Amino acid sequence: MRASLIAFLLFLLIAPAYGQRAQSMSAQVRGFVADDAEVIALTNVRLLDGTGTPVQTGTTILIEGGRITAVGSEVDIPPFASVHDLEGHTVFPGFVGLHNHTFYTTSARRVQLSDTAPLLYLASGVTTIRTTGSYAPYSELNLKQAVELGERAGPRMFVTGPYITGGEGMTYMTRLEGAEDARRVVRYWSEEGVDWIKAYTLITRDELAAAVDEAHKYGVKVTGHLCSVSFKEAVAAGIDNLEHGFFTNTDYDADRAPDTCPSDFRDSLLEVDLDSEEVQSTFRTMIDAGVPMTSTLAVYEMYVPNRPPLEQRTLDAMSEEVRGDFLLTRASIAEQNSDLWTRLFPKAQAYERAFVAAGGLLAAGVDPTGYGGALPGYGDQRNYELLREAGFSAAETVRIMSLNGATVLGIEDETGSVVVGKAADLMVIEGAPDAIPSDIRRVKLVFRDGIAYDSSKIIESVRGRVGIQ
């Protein structure tokens, strides 16, 4: 008791130096802050900590100076702490989104969302993102700096350069003309400060190998949404990560010519036996080389007729024009009632489950592209529901979406789980998303580096603006 009293009196003497950690941030960012005390205690929470451990109840999390200093059922709370009694709430680590663009598409438009995308990510509990292919690289590099300086609210960012691909015709991507061209482009963007390079569907094996070799000279990594290069071929080229899983893997198309992307290869995926040796061979090749896979179920679900369920919050976030684009395309897909995606989607979910069962490292991200139904942040939350639907437990899913993503980015010692010593990146959810997966949509507070943001205030600020800013 005496020690606590002394600590309290000491706090009163130095109080001006404590708290108000958001003071140096812009007025916009400060307007979203719910608590920036130097010492914060979250009590009576249900906790899924991101390590794969089952849910813990009656837990207290102590945050001091932006870092987690205690987690447990018996934690000494300093008398000057800002205490949040969160009975009936669940805490997850902040999600690490591994395919989280700051641009957004519908069937009719492509828009750089440097304002609304980072806000929606943060409000949804995504505290770190990798952009995984850029439409406007300098916008993302500048946004990353603005977030770091407290000028803009948003997640920690790892920026990927512009897509590199092959082929012909008009595109916003970089068209390569051979291996040396790949080196030139990668060298330029590495020197400009990107963290990753993204290879796309028509790149050749030689171009990919050259891009990887050049990137690694600069400490930059390479991922890919591939087709002309299969997963096993990409691993042989030295790639660091593979995107989208089953949906983009041409390992199983026996008729594919080298360095080509068959227009109908997804039809052949329907015939693949997930218990076959050829599938296990892909997994062994990736696992032996330490190559993770990124799940992006939310963007592909949109092509299954009448999925995902329509959410009013999604429609409210969209501009009027974007809402019209989205609903029109969704209705057209439902009318066509394609059997391909109805059959392919659950098979892709099973492929991801089999990859993890084999020992593979799976992470996740929203990919807010397609025809616009997977919004930044909201789509990450939908990924949580879809991974649960795929058969992963709540503890496994949280780990996939937090610690595994941090591991891919090489920051697992800094974030990704609610563990003493790490940055206080976490979300407070009203309800029990481990029992009711849709409760993941009920994020109340999001902590990034120990500063709490009011999710509802951020969401209200983007209403009607997705697709414009």
DRENDO-1510 file (C-alpha; in Angstrom, 1 decimal, always signed):
<recs>
REC; n; res; u; v; w
REC; 1; MET; +0.0; +0.0; +0.0 .
REC; 2; ARG; +2.8; +2.4; +0.9 .
REC; 3; ALA; +4.6; +1.7; -2.4 .
REC; 4; SER; +1.4; +2.4; -4.3 .
REC; 5; LEU; +0.9; +5.7; -2.4 .
REC; 6; ILE; +4.5; +6.8; -3.1 .
REC; 7; ALA; +4.0; +5.9; -6.8 .
REC; 8; PHE; +0.8; +7.9; -6.9 .
REC; 9; LEU; +2.4; +11.0; -5.3 .
REC; 10; LEU; +5.3; +10.7; -7.7 .
REC; 11; PHE; +2.9; +10.6; -10.5 .
REC; 12; LEU; +1.2; +13.8; -9.4 .
REC; 13; LEU; +4.6; +15.5; -9.4 .
REC; 14; ILE; +5.4; +14.5; -13.0 .
REC; 15; ALA; +1.8; +14.4; -14.3 .
REC; 16; PRO; +2.4; +17.1; -17.0 .
REC; 17; ALA; +4.9; +14.8; -18.6 .
REC; 18; TYR; +2.5; +11.9; -18.6 .
REC; 19; GLY; -0.6; +11.3; -20.8 .
REC; 20; GLN; -1.5; +13.5; -23.8 .
REC; 21; ARG; +0.6; +11.3; -26.0 .
REC; 22; ALA; -1.5; +12.3; -28.9 .
REC; 23; GLN; -0.8; +16.0; -28.3 .
REC; 24; SER; +1.8; +16.1; -31.1 .
REC; 25; MET; -0.7; +14.6; -33.6 .
REC; 26; SER; -2.8; +16.5; -36.0 .
REC; 27; ALA; -6.2; +17.8; -35.0 .
REC; 28; GLN; -7.9; +15.2; -37.2 .
REC; 29; VAL; -6.1; +12.3; -35.5 .
REC; 30; ARG; -6.7; +13.7; -32.0 .
REC; 31; GLY; -10.4; +13.8; -32.8 .
REC; 32; PHE; -10.4; +10.0; -33.1 .
REC; 33; VAL; -8.4; +9.3; -29.9 .
REC; 34; ALA; -10.4; +7.7; -27.0 .
REC; 35; ASP; -7.6; +7.4; -24.5 .
REC; 36; ASP; -3.9; +8.3; -24.7 .
REC; 37; ALA; -2.9; +7.9; -21.1 .
REC; 38; GLU; +0.6; +6.8; -20.3 .
REC; 39; VAL; -0.8; +3.8; -18.3 .
REC; 40; ILE; -4.0; +2.0; -19.3 .
REC; 41; ALA; -5.5; -1.1; -17.8 .
REC; 42; LEU; -8.1; -3.2; -19.6 .
REC; 43; THR; -9.8; -5.4; -17.0 .
REC; 44; ASN; -12.2; -8.3; -17.1 .
REC; 45; VAL; -11.6; -9.1; -20.7 .
REC; 46; ARG; -11.9; -12.3; -22.7 .
REC; 47; LEU; -8.5; -12.6; -24.5 .
REC; 48; LEU; -7.4; -14.5; -27.6 .
REC; 49; ASP; -3.8; -13.4; -27.7 .
REC; 50; GLY; -2.7; -14.5; -31.2 .
REC; 51; THR; -0.3; -17.2; -30.1 .
REC; 52; GLY; -2.8; -20.0; -30.8 .
REC; 53; THR; -3.7; -20.3; -27.1 .
REC; 54; PRO; -7.5; -20.8; -26.4 .
REC; 55; VAL; -9.6; -17.9; -25.1 .
REC; 56; GLN; -8.6; -16.7; -21.6 .
REC; 57; THR; -11.3; -15.1; -19.4 .
REC; 58; GLY; -11.1; -12.6; -16.5 .
REC; 59; THR; -7.9; -11.2; -17.9 .
REC; 60; THR; -6.3; -7.8; -17.3 .
REC; 61; ILE; -3.9; -6.2; -19.8 .
REC; 62; LEU; -1.7; -3.4; -18.6 .
REC; 63; ILE; -0.3; -1.0; -21.1 .
REC; 64; GLU; +2.5; +1.5; -20.2 .
REC; 65; GLY; +4.2; +3.8; -22.6 .
REC; 66; GLY; +2.6; +2.2; -25.5 .
REC; 67; ARG; +3.8; -1.3; -24.7 .
REC; 68; ILE; +2.2; -4.3; -23.0 .
REC; 69; THR; +3.7; -4.7; -19.5 .
REC; 70; ALA; +1.4; -7.3; -17.9 .
REC; 71; VAL; -1.2; -9.9; -19.0 .
REC; 72; GLY; -3.0; -12.1; -16.5 .
REC; 73; SER; -5.8; -12.7; -14.0 .
REC; 74; GLU; -3.8; -11.0; -11.2 .
REC; 75; VAL; -2.2; -7.8; -12.3 .
REC; 76; ASP; -1.2; -4.9; -10.0 .
REC; 77; ILE; -2.8; -1.8; -11.5 .
REC; 78; PRO; -1.1; +1.5; -10.6 .
REC; 79; PRO; -3.6; +4.0; -8.9 .
REC; 80; PHE; -3.0; +6.5; -11.6 .
REC; 81; ALA; -3.9; +4.2; -14.5 .
REC; 82; SER; -6.8; +4.8; -16.9 .
REC; 83; VAL; -8.9; +1.8; -16.2 .
REC; 84; HIS; -11.4; +0.3; -18.7 .
REC; 85; ASP; -13.7; -2.3; -17.2 .
REC; 86; LEU; -14.5; -4.4; -20.3 .
REC; 87; GLU; -16.7; -7.2; -19.0 .
REC; 88; GLY; -18.5; -8.7; -22.0 .
REC; 89; HIS; -15.8; -7.7; -24.4 .
REC; 90; THR; -13.1; -9.7; -26.2 .
REC; 91; VAL; -9.5; -8.5; -27.0 .
REC; 92; PHE; -7.7; -9.7; -30.1 .
REC; 93; PRO; -4.2; -8.5; -31.2 .
REC; 94; GLY; -4.5; -6.0; -34.0 .
REC; 95; PHE; -4.8; -7.7; -37.4 .
REC; 96; VAL; -1.8; -7.7; -39.7 .
REC; 97; GLY; -3.3; -7.3; -43.2 .
REC; 98; LEU; -1.0; -8.9; -45.8 .
REC; 99; HIS; -2.9; -7.9; -48.9 .
REC; 100; ASN; -4.3; -4.5; -48.0 .
REC; 101; HIS; -4.2; -2.0; -50.9 .
REC; 102; THR; -4.9; +1.7; -50.4 .
REC; 103; PHE; -6.6; +1.7; -53.8 .
REC; 104; TYR; -10.0; +0.3; -54.4 .
REC; 105; THR; -11.9; -0.9; -57.5 .
REC; 106; THR; -15.4; -1.6; -58.6 .
REC; 107; SER; -16.4; -3.0; -62.0 .
REC; 108; ALA; -16.4; +0.6; -63.3 .
REC; 109; ARG; -13.6; +2.4; -61.5 .
REC; 110; ARG; -10.2; +2.4; -59.8 .
REC; 111; VAL; -9.6; +5.0; -57.1 .
REC; 112; GLN; -6.7; +5.8; -54.8 .
REC; 113; LEU; -8.2; +5.9; -51.2 .
REC; 114; SER; -5.4; +7.7; -49.3 .
REC; 115; ASP; -8.0; +9.1; -46.9 .
REC; 116; THR; -10.7; +6.5; -46.3 .
REC; 117; ALA; -8.7; +3.3; -46.7 .
REC; 118; PRO; -6.3; +3.9; -43.8 .
REC; 119; LEU; -9.2; +5.1; -41.6 .
REC; 120; LEU; -11.3; +2.0; -42.3 .
REC; 121; TYR; -8.3; -0.3; -41.7 .
REC; 122; LEU; -7.7; +1.2; -38.3 .
REC; 123; ALA; -11.3; +1.4; -37.3 .
REC; 124; SER; -11.7; -2.3; -38.1 .
REC; 125; GLY; -8.8; -3.4; -35.9 .
REC; 126; VAL; -6.1; -3.7; -38.6 .
REC; 127; THR; -3.1; -2.1; -37.1 .
REC; 128; THR; -0.5; -3.1; -39.7 .
REC; 129; ILE; -0.8; -3.5; -43.4 .
REC; 130; ARG; +1.3; -4.5; -46.4 .
REC; 131; THR; -0.1; -2.8; -49.5 .
REC; 132; THR; +0.8; -5.7; -51.8 .
REC; 133; GLY; +0.7; -3.9; -55.2 .
REC; 134; SER; +0.5; -0.2; -55.6 .
REC; 135; TYR; -1.6; +2.0; -58.0 .
REC; 136; ALA; +0.2; +5.2; -56.8 .
REC; 137; PRO; +3.4; +4.2; -55.0 .
REC; 138; TYR; +4.4; +7.8; -54.1 .
REC; 139; SER; +1.0; +8.3; -52.5 .
REC; 140; GLU; +1.6; +5.3; -50.4 .
REC; 141; LEU; +5.1; +6.2; -49.4 .
REC; 142; ASN; +3.9; +9.7; -48.4 .
REC; 143; LEU; +0.9; +8.3; -46.6 .
REC; 144; LYS; +3.2; +5.9; -44.6 .
REC; 145; GLN; +5.3; +8.9; -43.5 .
REC; 146; ALA; +2.2; +10.9; -42.6 .
REC; 147; VAL; +0.9; +8.1; -40.4 .
REC; 148; GLU; +4.3; +7.7; -38.7 .
REC; 149; LEU; +4.4; +11.4; -38.0 .
REC; 150; GLY; +0.9; +11.5; -36.5 .
REC; 151; GLU; -0.4; +13.7; -39.3 .
REC; 152; ARG; -2.9; +11.0; -40.5 .
REC; 153; ALA; -4.7; +8.2; -38.7 .
REC; 154; GLY; -4.0; +4.7; -40.0 .
REC; 155; PRO; -2.2; +1.4; -39.5 .
REC; 156; ARG; +1.6; +0.8; -39.6 .
REC; 157; MET; +2.4; +0.4; -43.3 .
REC; 158; PHE; +4.7; -1.7; -45.4 .
REC; 159; VAL; +4.6; -0.4; -49.0 .
REC; 160; THR; +4.8; -2.5; -52.1 .
REC; 161; GLY; +5.9; -1.0; -55.4 .
REC; 162; PRO; +3.9; -1.0; -58.6 .
REC; 163; TYR; +2.9; -4.3; -60.1 .
REC; 164; ILE; +5.4; -5.9; -62.5 .
REC; 165; THR; +4.1; -8.1; -65.2 .
REC; 166; GLY; +4.5; -9.1; -68.9 .
REC; 167; GLY; +2.2; -9.2; -71.9 .
REC; 168; GLU; +0.9; -6.4; -74.1 .
REC; 169; GLY; -1.7; -3.7; -74.0 .
REC; 170; MET; -2.7; -0.8; -71.9 .
REC; 171; THR; -2.5; -1.2; -68.1 .
REC; 172; TYR; -1.6; +0.7; -65.0 .
REC; 173; MET; +1.1; -1.9; -64.2 .
REC; 174; THR; +4.7; -2.0; -65.3 .
REC; 175; ARG; +5.2; -4.0; -68.4 .
REC; 176; LEU; +8.5; -5.8; -68.4 .
REC; 177; GLU; +10.6; -6.5; -71.5 .
REC; 178; GLY; +12.9; -9.1; -70.1 .
REC; 179; ALA; +15.1; -9.9; -67.1 .
REC; 180; GLU; +17.3; -6.8; -67.3 .
REC; 181; ASP; +14.2; -4.6; -67.4 .
REC; 182; ALA; +12.9; -6.4; -64.3 .
REC; 183; ARG; +16.2; -5.5; -62.5 .
REC; 184; ARG; +16.0; -1.9; -63.6 .
REC; 185; VAL; +12.4; -1.5; -62.3 .
REC; 186; VAL; +13.1; -3.3; -59.0 .
REC; 187; ARG; +16.3; -1.3; -58.5 .
REC; 188; TYR; +14.5; +2.0; -59.0 .
REC; 189; TRP; +11.7; +1.3; -56.5 .
REC; 190; SER; +14.0; -0.3; -54.0 .
REC; 191; GLU; +16.0; +2.9; -53.9 .
REC; 192; GLU; +12.7; +4.9; -53.6 .
REC; 193; GLY; +12.0; +3.1; -50.3 .
REC; 194; VAL; +9.4; +0.4; -51.0 .
REC; 195; ASP; +9.5; -2.7; -48.7 .
REC; 196; TRP; +8.1; -5.3; -51.2 .
REC; 197; ILE; +7.7; -5.9; -54.9 .
REC; 198; LYS; +4.6; -7.5; -56.4 .
REC; 199; ALA; +4.8; -9.8; -59.5 .
REC; 200; TYR; +1.7; -10.2; -61.5 .
REC; 201; THR; +0.0; -12.8; -63.8 .
REC; 202; LEU; +2.0; -12.5; -67.0 .
REC; 203; ILE; +5.6; -12.2; -65.7 .
REC; 204; THR; +8.0; -14.9; -67.0 .
REC; 205; ARG; +10.2; -17.2; -65.0 .
REC; 206; ASP; +13.3; -15.3; -66.0 .
REC; 207; GLU; +11.8; -11.9; -65.2 .
REC; 208; LEU; +10.7; -13.1; -61.8 .
REC; 209; ALA; +14.0; -14.7; -60.9 .
REC; 210; ALA; +15.8; -11.5; -61.9 .
REC; 211; ALA; +13.4; -9.3; -59.9 .
REC; 212; VAL; +13.9; -11.5; -56.8 .
REC; 213; ASP; +17.6; -11.5; -57.1 .
REC; 214; GLU; +17.8; -7.7; -57.5 .
REC; 215; ALA; +15.2; -7.0; -54.7 .
REC; 216; HIS; +17.2; -9.2; -52.3 .
REC; 217; LYS; +20.3; -7.1; -52.9 .
REC; 218; TYR; +18.4; -4.1; -51.3 .
REC; 219; GLY; +16.7; -6.1; -48.5 .
REC; 220; VAL; +13.4; -5.9; -50.4 .
REC; 221; LYS; +11.1; -8.9; -50.7 .
REC; 222; VAL; +9.0; -10.2; -53.5 .
REC; 223; THR; +5.5; -11.6; -53.5 .
REC; 224; GLY; +3.2; -12.6; -56.4 .
REC; 225; HIS; -0.3; -13.0; -57.8 .
REC; 226; LEU; +0.8; -15.4; -60.4 .
REC; 227; CYS; -0.4; -17.5; -63.3 .
REC; 228; SER; +2.2; -17.7; -66.0 .
REC; 229; VAL; +4.6; -18.9; -63.3 .
REC; 230; SER; +3.3; -21.7; -61.1 .
REC; 231; PHE; +3.8; -21.8; -57.3 .
REC; 232; LYS; +6.6; -24.4; -57.5 .
REC; 233; GLU; +8.3; -22.4; -60.3 .
REC; 234; ALA; +8.1; -19.2; -58.2 .
REC; 235; VAL; +9.7; -20.9; -55.2 .
REC; 236; ALA; +12.5; -22.1; -57.5 .
REC; 237; ALA; +12.9; -18.4; -58.6 .
REC; 238; GLY; +13.4; -17.4; -54.9 .
REC; 239; ILE; +10.0; -15.7; -54.2 .
REC; 240; ASP; +9.3; -14.7; -50.6 .
REC; 241; ASN; +5.5; -15.0; -50.5 .
REC; 242; LEU; +2.6; -16.2; -52.6 .
REC; 243; GLU; -0.8; -14.6; -52.9 .
REC; 244; HIS; -4.4; -15.9; -53.1 .
REC; 245; GLY; -3.7; -19.6; -52.6 .
REC; 246; PHE; -5.6; -22.1; -54.8 .
REC; 247; PHE; -7.3; -19.5; -56.9 .
REC; 248; THR; -4.0; -18.5; -58.7 .
REC; 249; ASN; -1.9; -21.7; -58.6 .
REC; 250; THR; -1.2; -23.2; -62.1 .
REC; 251; ASP; +0.9; -26.1; -60.7 .
REC; 252; TYR; -2.0; -28.5; -61.6 .
REC; 253; ASP; -2.7; -27.4; -65.2 .
REC; 254; ALA; -1.0; -30.1; -67.2 .
REC; 255; ASP; -1.6; -28.4; -70.5 .
REC; 256; ARG; -0.1; -25.0; -69.6 .
REC; 257; ALA; +2.8; -23.9; -71.8 .
REC; 258; PRO; +5.8; -22.4; -70.0 .
REC; 259; ASP; +5.4; -18.7; -69.1 .
REC; 260; THR; +1.8; -18.6; -70.2 .
REC; 261; CYS; -1.5; -18.0; -68.3 .
REC; 262; PRO; -4.3; -20.2; -69.6 .
REC; 263; SER; -7.6; -18.3; -69.6 .
REC; 264; ASP; -9.5; -21.4; -68.4 .
REC; 265; PHE; -7.0; -22.7; -65.8 .
REC; 266; ARG; -9.6; -22.3; -63.0 .
REC; 267; ASP; -11.8; -24.9; -64.6 .
REC; 268; SER; -8.9; -27.4; -64.2 .
REC; 269; LEU; -8.7; -26.6; -60.5 .
REC; 270; LEU; -12.1; -28.1; -60.0 .
REC; 271; GLU; -10.6; -31.5; -60.9 .
REC; 272; VAL; -7.7; -31.3; -58.5 .
REC; 273; ASP; -7.7; -33.9; -55.7 .
REC; 274; LEU; -6.6; -32.0; -52.6 .
REC; 275; ASP; -5.4; -35.3; -51.0 .
REC; 276; SER; -3.2; -36.0; -54.0 .
REC; 277; GLU; +0.6; -36.2; -54.1 .
REC; 278; GLU; +0.8; -33.2; -56.5 .
REC; 279; VAL; -0.9; -30.9; -54.0 .
REC; 280; GLN; +1.3; -32.2; -51.2 .
REC; 281; SER; +4.4; -31.7; -53.4 .
REC; 282; THR; +3.4; -28.0; -53.8 .
REC; 283; PHE; +3.1; -27.7; -50.0 .
REC; 284; ARG; +6.4; -29.4; -49.4 .
REC; 285; THR; +8.2; -27.2; -51.9 .
REC; 286; MET; +6.8; -24.0; -50.2 .
REC; 287; ILE; +7.3; -25.2; -46.7 .
REC; 288; ASP; +10.9; -26.4; -47.2 .
REC; 289; ALA; +11.8; -23.0; -48.8 .
REC; 290; GLY; +10.0; -21.1; -46.0 .
REC; 291; VAL; +7.5; -19.5; -48.4 .
REC; 292; PRO; +4.2; -18.4; -46.8 .
REC; 293; MET; +0.8; -18.1; -48.5 .
REC; 294; THR; -1.6; -15.2; -48.2 .
REC; 295; SER; -5.4; -15.9; -47.9 .
REC; 296; THR; -7.7; -13.4; -49.5 .
REC; 297; LEU; -11.0; -15.2; -49.3 .
REC; 298; ALA; -13.1; -12.0; -48.9 .
REC; 299; VAL; -12.3; -10.7; -52.4 .
REC; 300; TYR; -13.1; -14.0; -54.1 .
REC; 301; GLU; -16.3; -14.7; -52.2 .
REC; 302; MET; -17.9; -11.9; -54.1 .
REC; 303; TYR; -17.9; -14.0; -57.3 .
REC; 304; VAL; -20.1; -16.7; -55.6 .
REC; 305; PRO; -23.7; -15.8; -56.4 .
REC; 306; ASN; -25.5; -14.0; -53.5 .
REC; 307; ARG; -22.4; -13.8; -51.3 .
REC; 308; PRO; -21.2; -12.2; -49.1 .
REC; 309; PRO; -24.3; -11.2; -47.0 .
REC; 310; LEU; -25.2; -7.5; -47.7 .
REC; 311; GLU; -24.2; -5.3; -44.7 .
REC; 312; GLN; -25.7; -1.9; -44.3 .
REC; 313; ARG; -22.5; -0.5; -42.9 .
REC; 314; THR; -20.8; -1.4; -46.2 .
REC; 315; LEU; -23.4; +0.3; -48.3 .
REC; 316; ASP; -23.3; +3.3; -46.0 .
REC; 317; ALA; -19.5; +3.7; -46.4 .
REC; 318; MET; -19.7; +3.8; -50.2 .
REC; 319; SER; -20.3; +6.8; -52.3 .
REC; 320; GLU; -23.6; +6.8; -54.2 .
REC; 321; GLU; -21.9; +6.0; -57.5 .
REC; 322; VAL; -19.8; +3.2; -56.0 .
REC; 323; ARG; -22.9; +1.7; -54.3 .
REC; 324; GLY; -24.6; +1.6; -57.6 .
REC; 325; ASP; -21.7; -0.1; -59.4 .
REC; 326; PHE; -21.4; -2.7; -56.6 .
REC; 327; LEU; -25.1; -3.6; -56.4 .
REC; 328; LEU; -25.5; -3.8; -60.2 .
REC; 329; THR; -22.6; -6.2; -60.6 .
REC; 330; ARG; -23.7; -8.3; -57.6 .
REC; 331; ALA; -27.1; -8.7; -59.1 .
REC; 332; SER; -25.6; -9.7; -62.5 .
REC; 333; ILE; -23.5; -12.4; -60.8 .
REC; 334; ALA; -26.5; -13.7; -59.0 .
REC; 335; GLU; -28.5; -13.8; -62.2 .
REC; 336; GLN; -25.8; -15.7; -64.1 .
REC; 337; ASN; -25.6; -18.2; -61.1 .
REC; 338; SER; -22.2; -19.6; -62.2 .
REC; 339; ASP; -21.4; -23.0; -60.9 .
REC; 340; LEU; -17.7; -22.5; -61.2 .
REC; 341; TRP; -17.3; -20.1; -58.2 .
REC; 342; THR; -19.9; -22.0; -56.1 .
REC; 343; ARG; -17.7; -25.1; -56.4 .
REC; 344; LEU; -14.3; -23.4; -56.4 .
REC; 345; PHE; -14.7; -21.3; -53.4 .
REC; 346; PRO; -15.1; -24.0; -50.7 .
REC; 347; LYS; -12.3; -26.0; -52.4 .
REC; 348; ALA; -10.0; -23.0; -52.0 .
REC; 349; GLN; -10.9; -22.8; -48.3 .
REC; 350; ALA; -10.1; -26.5; -47.9 .
REC; 351; TYR; -6.8; -25.9; -49.8 .
REC; 352; GLU; -5.8; -23.3; -47.2 .
REC; 353; ARG; -6.7; -25.6; -44.3 .
REC; 354; ALA; -4.7; -28.5; -45.9 .
REC; 355; PHE; -1.7; -26.1; -46.3 .
REC; 356; VAL; -1.7; -25.3; -42.6 .
REC; 357; ALA; -2.2; -28.9; -41.7 .
REC; 358; ALA; +0.9; -29.7; -43.7 .
REC; 359; GLY; +2.9; -27.2; -41.7 .
REC; 360; GLY; +2.6; -24.1; -44.0 .
REC; 361; LEU; +2.6; -20.5; -42.8 .
REC; 362; LEU; -0.7; -18.9; -43.8 .
REC; 363; ALA; -1.5; -15.2; -43.3 .
REC; 364; ALA; -4.4; -13.1; -44.6 .
REC; 365; GLY; -5.5; -9.8; -46.2 .
REC; 366; VAL; -8.6; -8.3; -47.7 .
REC; 367; ASP; -7.5; -7.2; -51.2 .
REC; 368; PRO; -10.2; -4.5; -51.7 .
REC; 369; THR; -10.4; -4.9; -55.4 .
REC; 370; GLY; -12.7; -7.0; -57.6 .
REC; 371; TYR; -16.1; -5.3; -58.0 .
REC; 372; GLY; -16.0; -3.5; -54.6 .
REC; 373; GLY; -17.7; -5.6; -52.0 .
REC; 374; ALA; -14.6; -6.2; -49.8 .
REC; 375; LEU; -13.9; -2.8; -48.3 .
REC; 376; PRO; -10.7; -2.0; -46.5 .
REC; 377; GLY; -10.9; -3.3; -42.9 .
REC; 378; TYR; -14.4; -4.6; -43.3 .
REC; 379; GLY; -13.1; -7.3; -45.7 .
REC; 380; ASP; -10.4; -8.2; -43.2 .
REC; 381; GLN; -13.2; -8.8; -40.6 .
REC; 382; ARG; -15.0; -10.9; -43.2 .
REC; 383; ASN; -11.8; -12.9; -43.7 .
REC; 384; TYR; -12.0; -13.9; -40.0 .
REC; 385; GLU; -15.5; -15.2; -40.6 .
REC; 386; LEU; -14.5; -17.1; -43.8 .
REC; 387; LEU; -11.5; -18.7; -42.2 .
REC; 388; ARG; -13.8; -19.9; -39.4 .
REC; 389; GLU; -16.2; -21.2; -42.0 .
REC; 390; ALA; -13.2; -23.0; -43.6 .
REC; 391; GLY; -12.8; -25.0; -40.4 .
REC; 392; PHE; -10.1; -23.1; -38.5 .
REC; 393; SER; -10.6; -22.6; -34.8 .
REC; 394; ALA; -10.9; -19.1; -33.4 .
REC; 395; ALA; -7.4; -19.3; -31.9 .
REC; 396; GLU; -6.0; -20.5; -35.2 .
REC; 397; THR; -7.8; -17.8; -37.2 .
REC; 398; VAL; -6.6; -15.0; -34.9 .
REC; 399; ARG; -3.0; -16.3; -35.2 .
REC; 400; ILE; -3.3; -16.4; -39.0 .
REC; 401; MET; -4.5; -12.9; -39.1 .
REC; 402; SER; -2.1; -11.4; -36.6 .
REC; 403; LEU; +1.1; -13.2; -35.5 .
REC; 404; ASN; +1.5; -15.1; -38.8 .
REC; 405; GLY; +1.3; -11.8; -40.8 .
REC; 406; ALA; +3.8; -10.2; -38.5 .
REC; 407; THR; +6.1; -13.2; -39.0 .
REC; 408; VAL; +5.9; -12.8; -42.8 .
REC; 409; LEU; +6.9; -9.1; -42.4 .
REC; 410; GLY; +9.7; -9.9; -39.9 .
REC; 411; ILE; +8.1; -7.9; -37.1 .
REC; 412; GLU; +6.9; -10.8; -34.9 .
REC; 413; ASP; +9.0; -9.6; -32.0 .
REC; 414; GLU; +7.3; -6.2; -32.1 .
REC; 415; THR; +3.7; -6.9; -32.7 .
REC; 416; GLY; +1.1; -9.6; -33.7 .
REC; 417; SER; +0.2; -11.0; -30.3 .
REC; 418; VAL; -0.8; -9.7; -26.9 .
REC; 419; VAL; +2.4; -10.6; -25.1 .
REC; 420; VAL; +4.4; -8.7; -22.5 .
REC; 421; GLY; +7.0; -6.5; -24.2 .
REC; 422; LYS; +5.3; -6.0; -27.5 .
REC; 423; ALA; +3.7; -2.9; -28.8 .
REC; 424; ALA; +0.1; -2.5; -27.6 .
REC; 425; ASP; -1.6; -3.1; -30.9 .
REC; 426; LEU; -4.9; -4.7; -30.2 .
REC; 427; MET; -8.7; -4.4; -30.7 .
REC; 428; VAL; -11.5; -4.4; -28.2 .
REC; 429; ILE; -14.6; -6.2; -29.5 .
REC; 430; GLU; -18.1; -6.1; -27.9 .
REC; 431; GLY; -19.2; -9.7; -27.7 .
REC; 432; ALA; -17.5; -13.1; -28.2 .
REC; 433; PRO; -16.3; -13.5; -31.8 .
REC; 434; ASP; -14.7; -16.9; -30.8 .
REC; 435; ALA; -18.3; -18.2; -30.3 .
REC; 436; ILE; -20.2; -15.9; -32.7 .
REC; 437; PRO; -17.8; -15.1; -35.6 .
REC; 438; SER; -19.9; -12.2; -36.9 .
REC; 439; ASP; -19.2; -10.4; -33.6 .
REC; 440; ILE; -15.9; -9.5; -35.2 .
REC; 441; ARG; -17.8; -6.6; -36.8 .
REC; 442; ARG; -18.4; -5.0; -33.4 .
REC; 443; VAL; -15.0; -3.5; -32.8 .
REC; 444; LYS; -15.3; -0.7; -30.2 .
REC; 445; LEU; -11.7; +0.4; -29.5 .
REC; 446; VAL; -8.5; -0.1; -31.5 .
REC; 447; PHE; -5.1; +0.4; -29.8 .
REC; 448; ARG; -2.1; +1.2; -31.9 .
REC; 449; ASP; +1.2; +1.7; -30.0 .
REC; 450; GLY; -0.9; +2.0; -26.8 .
REC; 451; ILE; -3.2; +4.8; -28.0 .
REC; 452; ALA; -6.9; +3.9; -28.1 .
REC; 453; TYR; -9.0; +5.0; -31.1 .
REC; 454; ASP; -12.8; +5.2; -31.1 .
REC; 455; SER; -13.8; +2.9; -34.0 .
REC; 456; SER; -17.3; +4.4; -34.3 .
REC; 457; LYS; -16.0; +7.9; -34.7 .
REC; 458; ILE; -13.6; +6.9; -37.5 .
REC; 459; ILE; -16.3; +4.9; -39.3 .
REC; 460; GLU; -18.7; +7.9; -39.2 .
REC; 461; SER; -16.0; +10.1; -40.7 .
REC; 462; VAL; -15.8; +7.9; -43.9 .
REC; 463; ARG; -19.5; +7.6; -44.4 .
REC; 464; GLY; -20.4; +8.0; -48.1 .
REC; 465; ARG; -16.8; +8.6; -49.1 .
REC; 466; VAL; -15.4; +5.2; -50.1 .
REC; 467; GLY; -14.7; +5.4; -53.8 .
REC; 468; ILE; -14.1; +9.2; -53.7 .
REC; 469; GLN; -11.1; +9.8; -51.3 .
</recs>
